[in-house]
């Protein structure tokens, strides 16, 4: 058993999730105050003695990404300088994950830069969930535990008892995830072919698979501007789908996402609480599935120096 006390702190990105994790762990959330200088610079102070403590900082780098990322770096630096013995950055959502390679000339690999910033700030390890590109784990020179939300969703889907179910991948990149769901739930599988015309514009072309008279469930990791899922939903309805549901781990829901989802032929949207919903999204038919217990269990295992891989095996889809 780890001899040092466990302390959990939260930035301003998702304090509700941090509080839920602490309820699972049966500990109090650590106190920290965040103020601003007149010029907008962040002024942060941790109000707990962290000397010799095993510290976990819960801070998804969601919108506004730059603000929350800077806050995370300040929190890490703060507890490092206050002599915490180990610091784990808990990022339920990892911002800047889309730029994981040079896809054209003269562009940064921002996912790698962010990994460097977190490491150089003083983090000893990272705990994250459903990275947009799993290879980002290799961008860190410190241990990374990459959790999956799929087992939590599978439990939810089983409780819903959806008949004639077909899992749908909204693009080629999500086929592996959709296939895993289909195998676990004994469902069919279909794939939507899409072409990205611009960062926020999608052209949906063909459907591979049969959805006629079926209840379909589109699965993805992120809903950002919602172009992909909305176009996929229309295509699936056109091919005779009886009902269309969507699930995604991270409800980024930026730009025209809420308006698009409101107008799309989608019956229900299932997301997790890795990042908080915007006020405008509350009008949507959204069901929130909590990942607090999964994150809390992983944090407990890290603190006690127990195997997190065993948790992966237990949850494997």
N, C-alpha and C positions, 0 to 999 in steps of 0.2 A: 504494500500500500504506500502511496505517495505521502511523505511526512509533512509537506508544506500545505498551508491552507489554500483553498480554492476561492478565487474571487472572480466575479463576472461583472463587466462594465458594458454599457451600451452607449453608442453614439446617438445622434438624433434621427438616424435613417429609419429605424424600426424598433423603437423602445417596447412596443407591445409584444413583439416576438421575443425579445430579450427577457421580458417579465414572465412570459409563458415558459421559457426554458428554465428560468429560476424556480418557478413553481414546481416543475418536474424534478429538478435537482434538490428541492426543499432547502434552498438558501435564499438570502436576500440579495437583491440587485445592488451592486456597488454604486456609491454616490459620486457623481461628477457634475461640474457646472460648466456651461458653455456660454460665453459672452462675446461681444464684439467691440473692437476698438472703433472709434468714430469713422475711420477710413474703410471699415468692413473686414479687417483682419480678425481671425478667430483668436479668442483668448480662452484657454481651457485649463481647468484645474480638477484633479482627482481628489475627492474629499475622504479618502480612506488610506490607512497605512498599508502599503503594498510590499514593504520590505520582506524579502524571502518568500513571497506568495507566488502561487501558480495562477497567472492571470489570463482570462479569456475576454476578448473584446469583440462584441457582437455588432457588426456594422456592414450591412449590404451596401455596395457602392452603386445605389440606384439614383434616380433623378432627384435633385440635381447632382450629377455624378461627380463633377469636380469638387463641389463643396463637401460631399460625404467622403470622398477619397482623402481630401486634405484633413478632415476631421479624424479619420482613422489613423493617418500618419502621426498626427499630433498626440493622439491617445497612446499609440505605441511608444513614441518617444518619451512621453510623460512618465509612463510606468517603468520604462527602461531606466530612466535617470533616477527614479525613485527606488531602484534596486529590487524590482520583481525578479524572481529567480528564473521564470520561464514565461513567455508571452505567446499565446495562440491567437492569431487573427481569425475570427469566425466571420466569413463572408458568405452568407446564404446565397447572395447573388454577386457575381464577379463582373463589374462593369468593364468596358473596353475590351471585352472578350472577342468581339467580331474581327478585330485587326490582329490575327494570330500569325500572319505571314505577309510577305511582300507580294501582293497580287498585281502590282504594276510598279513602274519605276518611280523613285523619289517619294516613297511613302514610308511612314514609321511602322514598326511592329509594336503597337501600343500595348498589347497584352503582355509582352515581355518587359516593356518599360515599367508598367504598373507592378509586375512581379519584383523587379529590381527595387522599386521605391519601398514596397512593403518590407522586403528583406533588409535593405539598408537602414530603414527606420528603426529596426531592432526586433522584428518578429522572429520567433524561434520555430514556429510551424504555422500552417494554414489549414483551416477546416472550411470546406466549401461544398456547394451542392449543384449538380447538373450544370457543369461548365458548358458554355456554348461550343467549345472545342476541347475535347478531353486532353489533347496534347499540351494544353497550357500547364498541366501538372509538371511537365518537364522544364518549364521556364523558371521554376524556383530551384534554388540550391539548398532549400530547407525542406523538411518533410511536408507533404501535402496529403490530406485525407479528403477524398472526393466522394461524397455521399450521393445517392440517387433517390429521387422522389418517387420513382416508379412503384416500389412496393406499397407505399402509402396510397397511391392512386389505385392500385390493384385491389386493395381492401375496400376502397370506396366504390369501385365499379361492381365488385361482387355484391355489396350491400344493395346496390341499385337494381340488381337482377334484370338486366336488359336482355330481352329475347331477340333472336335473329341479329346478333351483334356482328358488325364488321369494323375492325380497326383500320383507320385510314392515315397514311402518311401524307402530309401536305406537300412534300417534295422528296426528292431522292435521298437527301441527307438524313431524313428521319425514318427511313425504312427499317433499320435495325431495331429502333425503339418500338415501332408499330408491330413488327414481327414478334418481339419479345412479349408484348401485351397479348397479341393474338394467341400465342402458344399457351400462355398462362391462363387465359380466360376461355380457351376453346372457341375462339371467334374466327371469323374470316379476315382476310387482309386485302386492302386495295391501296393503290398509290396514285397520287395526282402529280402530273408532270407540269412543272411551271418554268417560266423563263423570267428572270429579273431584268426589267427594262431600265430601272433606276433604283436608288436606295429605298424609295418609298412607292415604287410602282411594279406590279406583278402582272404578267400575262399567263393565265392558266389555259393549258391546251387539252391534254388527253387524260383519260382515266384508265388505269390498268386494274381490272378486277370488276366484280359484279356487286352492285349495291341496290339493285332494283328490289323494292319492297323490304329493304333491310333498315335496321336502326344503326346509324353509323356514328363512330366516335373518332374525331380527328385528334391526333396526339402530337405535341410538339414541346420544345423546351421553353420557348419564349413567345409571347404575343407582344410585339412592339407596335408597329403601325397597323397591324391586323390585316394587311392587304392579302397575304397568303391564305389565311384561314377563311376570310370572307369570300374570296374568289373560289376557293375549294368547296365551300358550303354551297354556293350557287351551282357549281358543276355537279355536285353530288345530288342535289335536288333535281337538276335537269335529267339525271340518269335514274331517277325514280326512288331515291332514298326516302324512307318513311319518316325518319327523324334525324336531326343532325345535332350532335353535341361536340363540344371542343374541350380539350384539357391541355393545360400548359403549366409548367412549374412556376415561371416568372411572369407575373402580369405587369409588364412594363407600361403598356397602354399609353403610348405617347402620340403626339400629333393628332391625326384624324381617327385614331383607333376606336374611341367610344362611339363616334358618329357612324363609322363603318359597321361596327358590331351591332348597333341598334337597327341598322337598315338591312342587315344580312339575315338569311333564313336559318338562324341558329336557335335551337330550343333552350340550350343550357351551356354555360361556360364554367368549367371547373379549374380552379387555380389553387396554388398554395400561398402561405403567408410569408414567403421569403422576403417579399417587399410589400409595403402597405398599398392598398387600393387608393386611387385618387378619388376625390369627392364626386367628380363627374361620372365615375364608373359605377357608382352605387345604384344607378337606374337600370343597369344591365342585369340579366338573369344569371347572376354569378353565385357559385357555391365555393366557399373557401375550405380547403383541406389543410389542417395544420401540420407542419413538419417540426414543431417545437420538441416533441418527444424524441424524434430521431436525432436531432441536433444535440439535445440534452444528454441522450445516452452516449453518443460519440464523445462529447465533452467529458462525461464521467469516466469513460474508458481511457481517454487520454490522460486525465488527471491521475488515475490509479495505475497508470502504466500497463493497462490491459490491452488486448488485441482489438484494434478497430476493424481489422480484416475479418475477424469472426462476426462482427456486426454486418459487414458487407455480405458474407456468406449466408447469414440468417435472413437477410432482406433481399437476396438475389432474385431478380425476375428471370 
